[in-house]
Amino acid sequence: MALYAIGDVQGCYDTLRTLLEEVRFDPAVDRIWLCGDLVNRGPRSLEVLRFVRSLGDRAVSVLGNHDLFLLWRAAGGGPRKGEPIDAVLEAPDAGELLDWLRARPLLHVEDDFTLVHAGLLPRWSRQSAIKWAGRAEDRLRGEDWREFVRAQQKPPRVGWLEADVETRIRIATNALTRIRVCDVAGRPDHRFTGPLSALPAGRWPWFAASRSVRPNRLIVFGHWAALGLFRAPGVLGLDTGCVWGRTLTAVRLDDGVVVQQPLVDRVDGL
C-alpha cells in the first residue's frame, strides 16, 4: 500500500488523472492526500470533485481557500471575473457535492503526518491546531454554514490574543487556508505571494517560526505556488503551480519519491 500526497489541483482534472496513472495509483490498496484547492481557475472543477468524492476513504482532501470560495458562491456570494466554477453550481448533483465539500477537514493528522492547505499559526502547538481546526469544521458542517463562509470573506482585523472565541475560529480558518508568511509577532501577512528570495524585511515563512514544526514529524501543505516543491526538516510544500502552466506534484510519503506531471489541461490564458 502506498500513500501519495498531491499539491493543488485547481480544476485540472486531466492532469490529476494522468499523474495518478503515472504513479499507478490503485484505489483498492493505495491512498491519496490532496492539499486542498480542488477547484477554481482550471477548466474541470466539477469532474475533480466528482472523482475525488468517488474515491471515498481512499482520498483525504483538506479545504483550501478556493474551495471556501466555491462555498461562498453557493452561500450567495457574487461571481468574480475569471472564476470558472459555475459548472459546479449548475450541476444536477451540486447539492451533494457542496455538502461533501464542506464536510472535508481543514486539518488532517495521522501518525506523524499533518496535512493542511496553507499552514499553521506560528503560536500554535500541534494540539492547538487540531482544536481550532475542529471548531471551524463544526461551523462549516453546521446549519449556519452559509453565514460562516460569508463572514469568512472579511478577515478579522484583531490579533489572536485580543480575539474572542468566535473571532479566533475565523482567524484559524483564515490561517489554515491562506497563510504564507507572518510578521515578527506571528500575525499572517497575506499580501506577500512571491518566492522566498523576495521576502521583505520583517517577514518570515510561517514554518520558520512555527511551534508545530518538528524534524521527526512532517507537515504537508500547498497554497504557495511561488515556493514550488519545498522540502525542509518537518515540512513539505507541494504547490508547484499546475494551473499556472507548470506541474502537478505527488510525493510518496513512505519513501519520499517525487513524481511530477506537466499540465495537460487547456487553461484559459496559457
C-alpha positions as CSV (number, residue, x, y, z in Angstrom):
1,M,0.0,0.0,0.0
2,A,1.3,3.5,-0.9
3,L,0.2,6.9,0.3
4,Y,0.7,9.8,-2.1
5,A,0.4,13.5,-1.2
6,I,-0.6,15.7,-4.1
7,G,-0.5,19.5,-4.5
8,D,-3.1,22.0,-5.6
9,V,-5.3,20.6,-8.4
10,Q,-7.5,23.7,-9.0
11,G,-9.8,22.1,-11.6
12,C,-7.0,20.4,-13.7
13,Y,-8.8,17.1,-13.9
14,D,-6.9,15.6,-16.9
15,T,-3.6,16.4,-15.2
16,L,-4.6,14.8,-12.0
17,R,-5.8,11.6,-13.7
18,T,-2.6,11.5,-15.8
19,L,-0.5,11.9,-12.7
20,L,-2.4,9.0,-10.9
21,E,-1.8,6.8,-13.9
22,E,1.9,7.7,-13.8
23,V,2.2,6.6,-10.2
24,R,0.0,3.6,-10.9
25,F,-2.5,4.6,-8.2
26,D,-4.7,1.7,-7.3
27,P,-7.7,2.7,-5.1
28,A,-8.1,-0.8,-3.9
29,V,-4.8,-0.7,-2.0
30,D,-3.4,2.9,-2.2
31,R,-4.5,6.2,-0.8
32,I,-4.0,9.9,-1.8
33,W,-3.9,13.0,0.3
34,L,-4.8,16.3,-1.5
35,C,-3.6,19.6,-0.2
36,G,-6.8,21.4,-1.0
37,D,-7.9,23.8,-3.7
38,L,-9.6,21.1,-5.7
39,V,-11.5,23.7,-7.6
40,N,-11.3,27.0,-9.5
41,R,-9.1,28.6,-12.2
42,G,-8.7,25.2,-14.1
43,P,-11.4,24.0,-16.6
44,R,-12.9,20.9,-14.9
45,S,-13.6,21.6,-11.2
46,L,-16.9,19.6,-11.4
47,E,-15.1,16.5,-12.6
48,V,-12.4,16.8,-10.0
49,L,-15.0,17.0,-7.2
50,R,-16.9,14.0,-8.6
51,F,-13.8,11.9,-8.9
52,V,-12.3,12.6,-5.5
53,R,-15.7,12.1,-3.8
54,S,-16.0,8.7,-5.7
55,L,-12.8,7.5,-4.0
56,G,-14.4,7.5,-0.6
57,D,-12.0,7.0,2.2
58,R,-9.1,6.3,-0.2
59,A,-8.8,10.0,-0.6
60,V,-8.3,12.7,2.0
61,S,-8.6,16.3,0.9
62,V,-8.3,19.3,3.2
63,L,-10.2,22.6,2.4
64,G,-8.3,25.4,0.6
65,N,-9.2,29.0,0.1
66,H,-10.6,28.3,-3.4
67,D,-12.8,25.5,-2.0
68,L,-14.1,28.0,0.5
69,F,-14.7,30.5,-2.3
70,L,-16.9,27.9,-4.0
71,L,-18.9,27.5,-0.8
72,W,-19.1,31.3,-0.6
73,R,-20.6,31.4,-4.1
74,A,-23.0,28.7,-3.1
75,A,-24.0,30.8,0.0
76,G,-25.0,33.7,-2.1
77,G,-21.7,35.4,-2.8
78,G,-21.5,37.2,-6.2
79,P,-19.4,36.0,-9.1
80,R,-15.9,37.3,-9.8
81,K,-14.3,37.7,-13.2
82,G,-12.2,34.6,-14.2
83,E,-13.6,32.1,-11.6
84,P,-14.8,29.2,-13.8
85,I,-16.8,27.3,-11.2
86,D,-20.3,27.9,-12.5
87,A,-20.4,24.3,-13.8
88,V,-20.3,23.0,-10.2
89,L,-23.1,25.3,-9.0
90,E,-25.3,24.5,-12.0
91,A,-24.7,20.7,-11.9
92,P,-27.7,18.4,-11.0
93,D,-25.6,16.9,-8.1
94,A,-24.4,20.3,-6.9
95,G,-26.1,20.0,-3.5
96,E,-24.5,16.6,-2.8
97,L,-21.1,17.8,-3.9
98,L,-21.2,21.0,-1.9
99,D,-22.4,19.1,1.2
100,W,-19.5,16.7,0.7
101,L,-17.0,19.5,0.2
102,R,-18.0,21.4,3.4
103,A,-17.6,18.2,5.3
104,R,-13.9,18.0,4.3
105,P,-11.4,18.7,7.1
106,L,-9.3,21.9,7.4
107,L,-6.6,19.8,9.0
108,H,-5.8,16.1,8.9
109,V,-3.5,14.5,11.4
110,E,-2.4,10.9,11.1
111,D,0.5,9.3,12.9
112,D,3.5,11.7,12.3
113,F,1.9,13.4,9.3
114,T,-0.2,16.6,9.2
115,L,-2.0,17.7,6.1
116,V,-3.1,21.3,5.7
117,H,-3.8,23.6,2.7
118,A,-1.7,26.7,3.7
119,G,-0.1,26.3,7.1
120,L,-0.4,26.9,10.8
121,L,-0.3,29.9,13.0
122,P,3.3,30.1,14.5
123,R,2.0,30.3,18.1
124,W,0.0,27.0,17.8
125,S,1.2,23.7,19.1
126,R,0.0,20.7,17.2
127,Q,-2.8,20.2,19.7
128,S,-3.9,23.8,19.4
129,A,-4.1,23.5,15.6
130,I,-6.2,20.4,15.9
131,K,-8.5,22.1,18.4
132,W,-9.1,25.3,16.4
133,A,-9.4,23.4,13.1
134,G,-12.0,21.2,14.7
135,R,-14.1,24.2,15.9
136,A,-14.0,25.7,12.4
137,E,-15.0,22.4,10.8
138,D,-18.0,22.3,13.2
139,R,-19.2,25.7,11.8
140,L,-18.7,24.6,8.2
141,R,-20.7,21.4,8.8
142,G,-23.5,23.1,10.8
143,E,-26.8,24.6,9.8
144,D,-25.4,28.1,9.8
145,W,-22.5,27.3,7.4
146,R,-23.6,29.9,4.9
147,E,-23.3,32.7,7.4
148,F,-19.9,31.4,8.5
149,V,-18.5,31.3,4.9
150,R,-19.9,34.7,4.1
151,A,-18.2,36.2,7.2
152,Q,-15.0,34.4,6.3
153,Q,-14.6,36.6,3.2
154,K,-13.8,39.5,5.6
155,P,-10.7,38.5,7.6
156,P,-10.7,39.6,11.2
157,R,-8.7,42.8,12.0
158,V,-7.8,41.9,15.5
159,G,-4.9,39.7,16.7
160,W,-5.2,36.2,18.3
161,L,-4.7,37.4,21.9
162,E,-7.3,40.1,21.6
163,A,-9.9,37.9,19.8
164,D,-13.0,36.3,21.4
165,V,-13.7,32.6,20.6
166,E,-15.8,33.2,17.5
167,T,-13.2,35.6,16.1
168,R,-10.5,33.1,16.8
169,I,-12.4,30.5,14.8
170,R,-12.4,32.8,11.9
171,I,-8.7,33.6,12.3
172,A,-8.0,29.9,12.4
173,T,-9.9,29.2,9.2
174,N,-8.1,32.1,7.5
175,A,-4.7,30.9,8.6
176,L,-5.3,27.2,7.7
177,T,-6.3,28.2,4.2
178,R,-4.3,31.3,3.4
179,I,-1.1,31.8,5.4
180,R,2.2,32.0,3.7
181,V,4.3,34.5,5.7
182,C,4.0,36.3,9.1
183,D,5.4,39.3,10.8
184,V,7.6,39.3,13.9
185,A,4.6,38.9,16.2
186,G,3.4,35.9,14.3
187,R,0.5,37.7,12.5
188,P,-0.2,36.5,8.9
189,D,0.6,38.9,6.1
190,H,-1.5,37.8,3.1
191,R,-0.1,40.4,0.8
192,F,3.1,38.5,0.0
193,T,2.7,35.7,-2.6
194,G,6.3,35.6,-4.0
195,P,9.2,33.3,-3.6
196,L,11.4,33.1,-0.5
197,S,14.1,35.0,-2.3
198,A,11.8,38.1,-2.4
199,L,10.7,38.1,1.3
200,P,10.5,41.7,2.6
201,A,12.3,42.6,5.7
202,G,10.4,41.6,8.9
203,R,8.6,38.8,7.2
204,W,9.2,35.0,7.7
205,P,7.6,31.9,6.2
206,W,5.1,30.5,8.7
207,F,7.0,27.3,9.1
208,A,10.2,29.1,10.1
209,A,8.6,30.4,13.3
210,S,6.1,27.6,14.0
211,R,6.0,25.7,17.3
212,S,4.4,22.8,15.4
213,V,7.3,22.0,13.2
214,R,9.4,19.1,14.4
215,P,12.1,17.2,12.5
216,N,10.5,13.8,13.5
217,R,7.1,14.8,12.1
218,L,6.0,16.1,8.7
219,I,3.6,18.9,7.8
220,V,2.4,18.7,4.2
221,F,1.0,21.8,2.6
222,G,0.2,23.5,-0.6
223,H,-1.1,27.0,-1.5
224,W,2.2,28.7,-2.1
225,A,2.8,28.3,-5.9
226,A,5.8,30.6,-5.9
227,L,7.5,28.4,-3.3
228,G,7.2,25.4,-5.5
229,L,8.3,21.9,-4.4
230,F,9.8,22.7,-1.0
231,R,11.5,20.3,1.5
232,A,13.0,21.2,4.9
233,P,13.1,19.3,8.2
234,G,9.5,18.8,9.2
235,V,7.8,20.4,6.2
236,L,6.9,19.5,2.6
237,G,5.4,22.1,0.2
238,L,3.6,20.7,-2.8
239,D,2.0,23.5,-4.8
240,T,4.1,23.5,-8.0
241,G,1.8,25.8,-10.0
242,C,-0.1,23.3,-12.2
243,V,-2.9,25.7,-13.1
244,W,-0.2,28.3,-14.0
245,G,1.2,26.0,-16.7
246,R,3.8,24.2,-14.6
247,T,3.4,20.8,-12.9
248,L,1.2,18.8,-10.5
249,T,3.4,17.1,-7.9
250,A,2.9,13.8,-6.0
251,V,5.2,12.6,-3.2
252,R,5.0,9.1,-1.9
253,L,5.1,9.7,1.8
254,D,6.6,6.3,2.8
255,D,9.9,6.9,0.9
256,G,9.8,10.4,-0.4
257,V,9.7,9.5,-4.1
258,V,8.6,12.6,-6.2
259,V,6.6,12.4,-9.4
260,Q,5.7,15.5,-11.4
261,Q,3.2,15.7,-14.2
262,P,3.2,18.8,-16.5
263,L,-0.1,20.5,-17.1
264,V,-2.2,18.7,-19.8
265,D,-5.5,20.6,-19.3
266,R,-6.3,23.5,-21.5
267,V,-6.4,26.5,-19.1
268,D,-7.6,29.9,-20.4
269,G,-4.8,32.5,-20.6
270,L,-2.0,29.9,-21.1
